[in-house]
Amino acid sequence: MAGAVEVEVGGRTVRVSNPDKIYFPERGYTKLDMVQYYLAVGDGITRALRDRPTTLERYPDGVTGESFFQKRAPKNLPEWIPTAHITFPSGRSADEMCPTEPAAVAWAANLGAVTFHPWPVRREDTDHPDELRIDLDPQPGTDYADAVRAAHELRDVLDGAGLRGWPKTSGGRGLHVFVPIEPRWTFTQVRRAAIACGRQLERRMPDHVTIKWWKEERGARIFVDYNQTARDRTIASAYSVRPRPHAPVSAPLRWEEIDEAVPEDFDIVTMRTRYAEAGDVHADMDDHRFGLEGLLELARRDEAEHGLGDLPYPPEYPKMPGEPKRVQPSRAKKDAPSGRTAKRTGPGPGKARDGSGEGAPGQTGPGGHDGTG
């Protein structure tokens, strides 16, 4: 195996160890290929991560090897990479790295960070999100085309609430739509806005879209994963590589591109070409800030007029104020005659291997996101 190489990034020198280690066996792409990809889209991914506490999804031996989530900033973090102090739902806290330049992304990629999971906050205020993130997650029996259909209707819902979204592929079969917002609302309020948005979309497309948390209730529909807006839940950033053998990436798109886009076509080679030709198609996103008043008014009316309040949180969260019973419907029915309270089912929270004691960003029990999007 070749010795380490050094790359120059914005006046900084980043060392890449084991540069020829195969990271993506289906295409034969190496660690150095991944680092060079991140440098090629450096300004774009830095925009997506800038000043955001970021969890690293690390695969030190490539995507077919062992992996773990690095929530706490690595101990050998260079002094030129800032951190932010964040608090988890459990009450624990940690300092997470906050990339501010392409060299920080390259440095993390050398550690085997394949995917970057930024919080929807900036380091100067980690309690008030500045992005509303809508995750359109295809369930079994649906595919990317179904997510596109839902995305077009979602765009109209957002427009009706005075909002504008920027779409991107998830790196799998789904679509993500990010809305830049003013950092004036708490995680709880932003999550409530996401629920209202999902319910409105579900009303318009009841046979096509669902906001049901429990998988057994969803059917072959697109799931609006509202819990991706809860504290400590993150979505892979724009331009992030996804841990699959063919090295797909989460590709930022223009709205007029989503119908013809083929998610599998965006990988660490083709995205370099696209970026060189088109640049960062989401470059203007941070020039905008919208308010959540419209969606929060929808949430208020849903509760006042239809009795539709909060929805279940992920299983690793403490019981939240106003949350309904966190029990699968089939389990609740089974236990009802005896008057027993159903226990929470499914696995406990995944653990980050950095000692934070917190679950992995996307891990859930019998409800939630299964990582297929």
C-alpha positions in Angstrom: 0.0 0.0 0.0 1.3 3.4 -1.0 2.6 5.8 1.7 0.9 8.9 2.8 0.4 11.9 0.4 -0.1 15.5 1.2 -2.7 17.8 -0.5 -2.6 21.5 -0.5 -6.0 23.0 0.3 -6.5 26.8 0.7 -3.1 27.3 2.1 -3.2 24.3 4.4 -1.5 21.0 4.0 -3.7 17.9 4.7 -2.1 14.5 5.0 -3.9 11.5 3.4 -2.8 8.2 4.8 -3.2 4.9 2.8 -4.4 6.9 -0.3 -4.8 3.8 -2.4 -7.0 1.9 0.0 -10.2 0.7 -1.8 -13.2 2.5 -0.3 -15.9 1.7 -2.9 -15.2 -1.8 -4.3 -17.9 -1.8 -7.0 -16.1 1.0 -8.8 -12.6 0.6 -7.4 -12.5 4.1 -6.0 -9.9 4.7 -3.3 -9.7 6.9 -0.2 -7.7 9.5 -2.3 -10.4 9.4 -4.9 -12.9 10.4 -2.2 -10.7 13.1 -0.8 -10.2 14.6 -4.3 -13.9 14.5 -4.9 -14.5 16.5 -1.8 -11.9 19.0 -2.9 -13.5 19.3 -6.3 -16.8 20.2 -4.7 -15.1 22.0 -1.8 -17.0 25.3 -2.0 -20.3 23.5 -2.3 -20.0 21.2 0.6 -18.4 23.9 2.7 -21.5 26.0 2.1 -23.7 23.1 3.2 -21.6 22.5 6.4 -20.3 26.0 7.3 -20.4 26.6 11.0 -22.7 23.6 11.6 -22.0 21.0 14.3 -21.3 18.0 12.2 -21.4 14.3 12.9 -19.0 12.1 10.9 -20.1 8.8 9.5 -16.8 7.0 9.4 -15.7 3.9 7.5 -12.0 3.5 8.2 -11.6 0.4 6.0 -14.1 1.4 3.2 -17.8 1.2 2.9 -17.9 -2.6 3.2 -16.0 -2.5 6.5 -16.9 -1.5 10.1 -18.5 1.9 10.6 -19.4 4.2 13.4 -20.7 7.7 14.0 -18.3 10.3 15.4 -20.3 12.8 17.3 -17.7 14.3 19.6 -14.9 16.2 17.9 -12.0 13.9 17.3 -9.2 14.3 19.9 -6.6 15.1 17.2 -8.8 17.9 15.7 -6.6 20.7 14.3 -6.8 24.0 16.2 -8.0 25.7 13.0 -11.2 23.7 12.9 -13.7 25.2 15.3 -16.2 23.3 17.4 -19.7 24.0 18.9 -21.1 22.8 22.2 -24.4 20.9 21.5 -26.9 19.3 23.9 -28.5 15.9 23.1 -32.1 15.0 24.1 -30.7 12.9 26.9 -29.3 16.0 28.5 -25.7 14.9 27.7 -23.6 17.4 25.7 -20.5 17.3 23.5 -18.3 19.5 21.3 -18.8 18.7 17.6 -16.5 19.9 14.8 -17.9 22.7 12.6 -16.3 22.8 9.2 -15.6 26.3 7.8 -13.3 25.5 4.9 -12.6 22.7 2.4 -9.5 21.7 4.2 -11.6 20.6 7.2 -13.7 18.4 4.9 -10.5 16.8 3.5 -9.1 16.3 6.9 -12.2 14.5 8.1 -12.3 12.4 4.8 -8.8 11.2 5.6 -10.3 9.7 8.9 -12.7 7.7 6.7 -15.6 10.2 7.0 -17.7 9.2 4.1 -20.8 11.1 5.0 -21.2 14.4 6.8 -24.3 14.9 8.9 -24.7 18.6 9.9 -27.1 19.8 12.5 -29.7 22.4 11.2 -28.1 25.1 13.4 -25.0 27.3 13.4 -22.4 27.2 16.1 -23.3 30.7 17.4 -26.8 29.4 18.3 -27.2 25.7 18.6 -30.8 25.8 20.0 -32.6 27.5 17.1 -32.5 25.8 13.7 -32.0 27.9 10.6 -33.2 25.2 8.2 -36.5 23.3 7.9 -35.6 19.9 6.4 -38.3 17.8 4.7 -37.3 14.2 4.1 -39.4 12.4 1.5 -38.7 8.7 2.2 -39.9 6.1 -0.3 -41.4 3.1 1.5 -41.4 -0.5 0.0 -43.4 -0.5 -3.2 -42.4 3.1 -4.1 -39.4 4.6 -5.7 -37.8 7.9 -6.7 -40.5 8.7 -9.2 -43.0 8.6 -6.4 -40.8 10.9 -4.3 -40.7 13.4 -7.2 -44.5 13.4 -7.5 -44.7 14.2 -3.8 -42.0 16.9 -4.1 -43.9 18.8 -6.7 -46.9 18.9 -4.4 -44.7 19.8 -1.5 -43.3 22.7 -3.4 -46.9 24.1 -3.7 -47.6 23.5 0.0 -44.4 25.4 0.9 -45.3 28.2 -1.5 -48.7 28.5 0.2 -47.0 29.0 3.5 -44.6 31.7 2.1 -41.7 29.3 1.9 -39.2 28.2 -0.8 -37.3 24.9 -0.8 -34.1 23.7 -2.4 -34.3 20.0 -3.5 -31.6 17.3 -3.5 -31.4 13.6 -3.9 -30.8 11.7 -0.8 -28.2 9.5 -2.4 -30.7 6.7 -2.5 -34.3 6.6 -3.7 -35.6 9.6 -1.8 -35.6 13.4 -2.0 -34.7 16.1 0.6 -36.1 19.6 0.5 -34.3 22.2 2.6 -35.9 25.5 3.5 -33.7 28.2 5.0 -35.5 29.9 8.0 -34.9 32.6 10.5 -33.3 31.1 13.6 -36.2 32.2 15.8 -37.9 28.9 16.6 -36.9 26.0 18.9 -36.4 22.5 17.7 -39.9 21.6 19.1 -41.5 24.4 17.0 -39.6 23.5 13.8 -40.6 19.9 14.2 -44.3 21.0 14.7 -44.0 23.0 11.5 -42.7 19.9 9.7 -45.6 17.9 11.0 -48.1 20.5 9.8 -46.4 20.5 6.4 -46.5 16.7 6.2 -50.2 16.6 7.2 -51.1 19.1 4.5 -49.2 17.1 1.9 -50.9 13.9 3.2 -54.4 15.6 2.8 -53.7 16.4 -0.8 -52.2 13.0 -1.7 -53.7 10.5 0.8 -53.0 7.5 -1.4 -49.5 8.6 -2.2 -48.1 10.3 1.0 -48.2 9.4 4.7 -47.0 11.0 7.9 -47.7 7.8 9.9 -44.7 7.1 12.2 -45.3 3.4 12.6 -44.1 1.4 9.5 -47.1 -1.0 9.8 -49.4 1.9 8.9 -47.6 3.4 6.0 -48.2 1.1 3.1 -46.7 1.8 -0.3 -46.5 5.5 0.1 -43.9 8.3 0.5 -43.2 8.9 4.2 -42.7 12.5 5.3 -40.2 11.8 8.1 -41.0 14.7 10.4 -38.7 13.4 13.1 -35.7 14.3 11.0 -36.3 17.8 12.4 -36.0 16.7 16.1 -33.0 17.7 18.1 -29.9 15.5 17.2 -31.6 14.1 14.1 -29.6 15.0 11.0 -29.7 14.5 7.3 -26.7 13.9 5.0 -25.5 17.2 3.6 -25.6 18.2 0.0 -22.6 16.7 -1.8 -22.1 14.1 0.9 -21.0 10.7 -0.4 -23.3 7.9 0.7 -21.8 4.6 2.0 -22.8 2.3 -0.8 -20.4 0.3 -3.1 -20.9 2.5 -6.1 -20.1 5.8 -4.3 -23.4 7.7 -4.8 -23.7 11.3 -3.6 -26.5 13.5 -2.3 -26.9 15.7 -5.4 -28.3 19.3 -5.2 -30.8 19.9 -8.0 -32.8 22.6 -9.5 -36.6 22.1 -9.4 -36.8 21.8 -13.1 -34.3 18.9 -13.0 -35.9 16.5 -10.5 -38.2 14.7 -13.0 -35.4 13.7 -15.3 -32.7 13.1 -12.6 -31.5 9.5 -12.1 -30.1 9.3 -8.5 -27.7 6.5 -9.4 -26.1 8.7 -12.0 -24.6 11.0 -9.4 -21.4 9.6 -7.9 -18.0 10.9 -6.9 -16.8 11.0 -10.6 -19.9 12.4 -12.4 -20.6 15.0 -9.7 -17.2 16.4 -10.2 -18.0 17.0 -13.9 -21.4 18.4 -13.1 -19.9 20.8 -10.5 -17.2 22.0 -12.8 -19.9 22.8 -15.4 -22.8 24.1 -13.3 -21.2 25.0 -10.0 -23.2 24.9 -6.8 -26.9 25.0 -7.9 -27.8 25.8 -4.3 -25.3 28.6 -3.9 -28.0 31.2 -3.3 -29.8 29.3 -0.5 -28.1 31.1 2.3 -29.1 34.5 0.8 -32.7 33.7 1.9 -34.4 33.4 5.3 -38.1 32.6 5.7 -40.6 32.5 8.6 -42.5 29.6 9.9 -45.6 31.6 10.8 -47.7 30.0 8.1 -46.9 26.4 9.0 -47.3 27.0 12.7 -50.7 28.5 12.0 -51.6 25.3 10.2 -50.4 23.4 13.2 -52.6 25.5 15.5 -55.7 25.0 13.4 -55.0 21.2 13.0 -55.1 20.9 16.8 -57.9 23.4 17.5 -60.3 22.2 14.7 -59.3 18.6 14.2 -57.7 17.5 17.4 -54.5 16.8 15.6 -51.6 17.5 18.0 -48.1 16.1 18.4 -46.9 12.8 16.9 -44.5 10.1 18.4 -40.8 10.8 18.8 -38.1 8.2 18.0 -37.7 5.5 20.6 -34.5 6.7 22.1 -36.0 10.1 23.1 -37.3 10.8 26.6 -41.1 11.1 26.8 -41.9 14.6 25.4 -44.6 17.0 26.6 -47.8 16.6 24.7 -46.6 13.5 22.9 -49.1 10.7 22.3 -48.5 7.2 23.6 -45.4 5.8 21.9 -46.8 2.3 21.1 -47.3 0.5 17.9 -51.0 0.4 17.0 -50.9 -3.4 16.6 -49.3 -3.8 20.0 -51.7 -1.3 21.6 -54.7 -3.4 20.3 -53.1 -6.6 21.5 -52.6 -5.2 25.0 -55.9 -3.3 25.3 -58.1 -6.1 26.7 -55.9 -6.8 29.6 -55.5 -3.2 30.4 -51.7 -3.5 30.3 -49.5 -0.8 29.0 -47.6 -1.8 25.9 -43.8 -1.7 26.3 -41.8 0.1 23.7 -40.5 -2.3 21.1 -37.6 -2.4 18.8 -33.9 -2.0 19.5 -32.5 0.6 21.8 -30.7 3.6 20.5 -27.6 3.0 18.5 -24.4 4.1 20.1 -21.8 6.4 18.7 -18.4 4.9 19.2 -17.0 8.2 20.5 -18.3 7.8 24.0 -21.2 10.3 23.7 -23.7 7.6 24.6 -26.1 8.9 22.0 -27.8 7.1 19.2 -26.7 7.2 15.6 -28.3 10.1 13.6 -30.8 8.0 11.6 -31.3 4.9 13.8 -34.9 4.2 14.9 -37.0 1.4 16.3 -40.1 0.1 14.5 -41.1 3.5 13.3 -39.0 6.1 11.5 -36.4 6.1 8.7 -34.8 2.8 7.8 -31.9 4.3 5.8 -33.2 3.2 2.4 -34.0 6.7 1.2 
